[in-house]
Amino acid sequence: MAENKYIKMVRGASNKSLALLNDILEINRIDVAETTFELTKQDINEQINNIIENIELMAIQKNILLASTFLGDTIYCMINTDKFQRIVENLLINAVKFTHSGGRIDVTVKVIEGYAEISCKDTGIGMTPEIIDSIFEQYTKVGRLGTSGETSTGLGLYIVKSLVDMHKGTIEVISEVGKGSEFIIKLPIASEK
């Protein structure tokens, strides 16, 4: 019995170390990619729908409803598909991590004044103004455990912000403790050419 406890502890520490290593490697890739960042015209509705399918099982395992609304048949933006996937995955994984069982996550995509607006809104634990002020900083000290004890490296949202910047977009967060969080990304719509 005690042996299983130690195996779980080692596995947990290994998973946390691996997550940290992957985030550090991603930061290095971002630094290198700034000079070799290739963008292609993609339908972000299709991209986001595929990402949601990848995260859905994680939400189901925590009994969280993951819903999506696409206001517009196709919305084209110039994106790097791998980096765009990392942006949306990080936001959705965080939403699942910080939402209690029985909660809800809504992803909405729409066009507003020449920009695609992607909203990821959850009914999770929310954030204090102090956390919001430093959430996009590298190596932030505000990393918290998820509602089921999931760990955090404190680098995920720094990576998200860096990748959004590389797409010439913006990201903002609206949150209140106990009422959830909403992350809103705006990316320029691709030209018709």
Summary of the structure (lengths in Angstrom):
residues: 193
radius of gyration: 17.1
end to end distance: 64.4
largest distance: 64.4
contacts: 577
relative contact order: 0.17
helix: 44%
strand: 25%
